[in-house]
Amino acid sequence: YLEEVARDVRSAGGASSIARADVTDREQASGAVARVAEELGGIDTIVYNAYSAGEVMRFDEAELDDWRAQMSVNLFGALELIQTALPHLQRSQGSIVLINSRQVRSLGQSRGGYAISKAALLMAGQVLAKELGSFRIRVNTVVPGWMWGPSVESWFDHVEADTGVNAKDQYAKVVADFALPVIPPSSDVAEAVLFLASDRAAAITGQSLDVNAGETFQ
């Protein structure tokens, strides 16, 4: 998949570099940052989209080591990567966009570890915006709601196989209380990220932008 995206970028006239890393490993994160900065001539923006969903389990039954593992990726992975990239972002007066989750707006059953780690990431965005603003680095968060794509479509198919409720009826139930009765495509989230990363959002920092068709209002 990474290679496909890299080819698309090059086909559009851009430059691309692929560097795989475990974001919880400081050395790997630093190595990935160094490679990308060298190959592309610097770093202007970081979009942090790595996550660990963990086990779906109630708190009274949960293994807290699983919650720690989610926190390691969802919060500290972002902090590791951003901290190693700071010299480049300071030079470029760049921007950071953190990808969050609808769980911080509408808590699902037995998703405690994931929701807590994402809530911590939401606050981290505000802390970093406050502390990195003196370097003219902006930090914002995008909070997607439901996103239409292969994973949701596959989930609808799974529910239909288990319950007999067809995908059209499932879709209608999901969007019944949305202000806009649609499940947004993932491209809508990408457009929000591009906006916050761009100079069009030059005076926006420490904010969260919900892309959810009015599923919730904040």
ChimeraX attribute file (.defattr): number of C-alpha atoms within 10 A of each C-alpha:
attribute: neighborCount
match mode: 1-to-1
recipient: residues
	/A:1	6
	/A:2	11
	/A:3	11
	/A:4	9
	/A:5	12
	/A:6	16
	/A:7	15
	/A:8	14
	/A:9	14
	/A:10	13
	/A:11	10
	/A:12	9
	/A:13	9
	/A:14	10
	/A:15	13
	/A:16	15
	/A:17	16
	/A:18	13
	/A:19	13
	/A:20	11
	/A:21	16
	/A:22	14
	/A:23	22
	/A:24	20
	/A:25	16
	/A:26	17
	/A:27	15
	/A:28	17
	/A:29	23
	/A:30	18
	/A:31	17
	/A:32	22
	/A:33	23
	/A:34	17
	/A:35	15
	/A:36	16
	/A:37	16
	/A:38	12
	/A:39	12
	/A:40	11
	/A:41	10
	/A:42	18
	/A:43	22
	/A:44	19
	/A:45	23
	/A:46	19
	/A:47	19
	/A:48	18
	/A:49	11
	/A:50	15
	/A:51	21
	/A:52	18
	/A:53	18
	/A:54	16
	/A:55	16
	/A:56	14
	/A:57	14
	/A:58	13
	/A:59	13
	/A:60	7
	/A:61	8
	/A:62	15
	/A:63	13
	/A:64	11
	/A:65	10
	/A:66	16
	/A:67	22
	/A:68	15
	/A:69	19
	/A:70	24
	/A:71	25
	/A:72	20
	/A:73	21
	/A:74	30
	/A:75	24
	/A:76	20
	/A:77	22
	/A:78	24
	/A:79	21
	/A:80	20
	/A:81	25
	/A:82	22
	/A:83	14
	/A:84	18
	/A:85	22
	/A:86	18
	/A:87	13
	/A:88	19
	/A:89	24
	/A:90	17
	/A:91	14
	/A:92	16
	/A:93	19
	/A:94	21
	/A:95	26
	/A:96	24
	/A:97	26
	/A:98	22
	/A:99	23
	/A:100	27
	/A:101	22
	/A:102	20
	/A:103	19
	/A:104	18
	/A:105	17
	/A:106	12
	/A:107	14
	/A:108	13
	/A:109	10
	/A:110	16
	/A:111	18
	/A:112	20
	/A:113	27
	/A:114	28
	/A:115	25
	/A:116	19
	/A:117	25
	/A:118	26
	/A:119	18
	/A:120	17
	/A:121	24
	/A:122	24
	/A:123	14
	/A:124	21
	/A:125	23
	/A:126	19
	/A:127	14
	/A:128	19
	/A:129	22
	/A:130	15
	/A:131	12
	/A:132	18
	/A:133	15
	/A:134	11
	/A:135	14
	/A:136	17
	/A:137	24
	/A:138	30
	/A:139	30
	/A:140	26
	/A:141	28
	/A:142	23
	/A:143	21
	/A:144	24
	/A:145	23
	/A:146	19
	/A:147	20
	/A:148	15
	/A:149	13
	/A:150	9
	/A:151	10
	/A:152	14
	/A:153	14
	/A:154	12
	/A:155	12
	/A:156	19
	/A:157	17
	/A:158	15
	/A:159	15
	/A:160	16
	/A:161	12
	/A:162	9
	/A:163	9
	/A:164	10
	/A:165	14
	/A:166	14
	/A:167	18
	/A:168	10
	/A:169	11
	/A:170	15
	/A:171	16
	/A:172	13
	/A:173	12
	/A:174	14
	/A:175	17
	/A:176	13
	/A:177	12
	/A:178	16
	/A:179	13
	/A:180	13
	/A:181	16
	/A:182	19
	/A:183	21
	/A:184	18
	/A:185	14
	/A:186	15
	/A:187	12
	/A:188	16
	/A:189	21
	/A:190	13
	/A:191	12
	/A:192	19
	/A:193	20
	/A:194	16
	/A:195	14
	/A:196	26
	/A:197	23
	/A:198	14
	/A:199	12
	/A:200	10
	/A:201	14
	/A:202	14
	/A:203	8
	/A:204	15
	/A:205	23
	/A:206	19
	/A:207	17
	/A:208	21
	/A:209	17
	/A:210	22
	/A:211	23
	/A:212	23
	/A:213	20
	/A:214	17
	/A:215	23
	/A:216	15
	/A:217	10
	/A:218	7
